[in-house]
Amino acid sequence: MKYTLIAAASLLAAPAFAGDVAVGESEFKKCKACHAIVADDGTEIQKGGKTGPNLYGVVGRQVGALEGFKYGDGIVAAGADGKVWDEAMLAAYVTDPAAWLKEVTGDAGAKSKMTFKLRAKQEDVAAYLASVSQ
C-alpha cells in the first residue's frame, strides 16, 4: 500500500507533456507528403497531401472520426469508445502506428494505413499539432 501511494504521488508530480512547437512545425515537413493542415475556413496552414486526414484540430478530435475521411478499420476501432486525441497519444501513435493500434484495440491483427514511423521529436510534432488545434 505504501509503495502504491508513493507511485501515485510521483505520477501526480510528473511534469506536464511538453514539446517544442517551433521544432514540431519544422519536423512536420516529414508529414506533409500525406497530411495537410487546413483550417475550417479553408486557410491552408500547411500544404500537404490528402492521403491522410487533415490534421487541423486533431488534438481534441475523436480518434478515427474526421467527417468525410475514409479511415482504416483499425483506427476506427481505436476510437469506437469515444477516445479523443491528446498530445501524449499522438506522440505514441506517430512513433509506431501499427503497434499503437494493436495495443489500444487489443487486436494483434490491427493494421494502420499510416506506415511512416516518426523516430524522433514526436512530442514536438504533437505540440505543434496541438497549437493548430485551437
N, C-alpha and C positions, 0 to 999 in steps of 0.2 A: 504494500500500500504506500509506504513511504517513498519508494522509488517511482511509483506511478505519479504521485503528486509532484515530485521533483521534475519528472519528464514533462508533465503537463505545464508546469510553471515555466520551464525553459522554452516550450513552444510559444507560450504567450509573450515571452520576452524577445522572441526572434525578430530580426529586422524585417520590415515590410519588403515586399518584392520591389526591386529597384533596378531598372535598366536605364541605359543612356539613350534618350530619344534621338539625339543627333547621330549617334553611331548607328542606331537602328534604321534611321532614314537612309543612311549610306548603304547599309547592309541589305536593305530592301531591294536593291538593284538585282540581287540574286533571285528574287521572287517575281520580278516583272515579266519574265518570259511567259508566265501563266496567269498572273494576277494583276489587276488594276485596282486603283483606289479612286472611286468616283462618288462624289457627294450626292445626296438625294436630289439636289437642284441641278445635277448634271456637270458640276465643276470637276474637272479632272485634276486630282491631287497628284496622282502618279499614273502616267500612261503605262499600259501593260497589256498582257494577253487576256484572253477570255476563256482559256481552258479551265481555269479555276474561278471560283466565285469572286465577286467584287469584295474587297476587304474593308471597305468603308463601314464603320460601325460594327466591326466584328466583335470587339470586346463588349460584352453585354447582350450579344445576339445568341439565340438558341443554336446549339451545335447542329449542323446539317439542315438548317431550316431557312435559308435565304430564299424568299419567294422568287420563282422564275428560274432558279438554277437547278439542274438535274444532278443531284449528288449520288454517289455510290451507296449501296446498301449498308456498308459498314459504318459510315459516318452518320447516316440516318438513324441506324440502330443506337449509336453512341448518344444521340440527342433525343431519343424517343422518350426519355423520362423527364425532359424539360431542362436538361443540363445546359448551362449558359457559359460561353467562353469568358475566361478571365485571363490575365496576363500569364499566370503560372501555368495554366492549362495549355495556352497557346505555345509557350516555350517548350513544354514537354511534347506537344504534338509535332512541332516542326523538327524536333530532334530526330524522331523516327515515327512517322505517321502510322505505319502498319503495326508496329509494336504497341503504340499508344492505343490504337483501336482494339487490338487483342486484349489488352489489359482492361480497358474501360468496359468493353462489351462482354468479356469472359468467353468470347468465341475465338478459339485458336485458328479458325479459318477466315477470320475477318481480314478484309483487304482494303487498302486505300488506293484511290486513284492518284493521290499525291505520292510520287515515288522519290522526290527530292528530299534529302535529309540535310538540314542545316546543322553543321557540326560545331559551330562556334557562334557566339553573340546572339543566342536565341532570346535571352532576356531583353537585349537591346531592341531586337525586332518587335518583340511583344510590347515593349514600352512605346515604341513608335506607333504601332497599330492602335494601342490604347489612346494615344494622343490624337488620332484621327477618327476616334470613335465617339467624340463628344459633340 
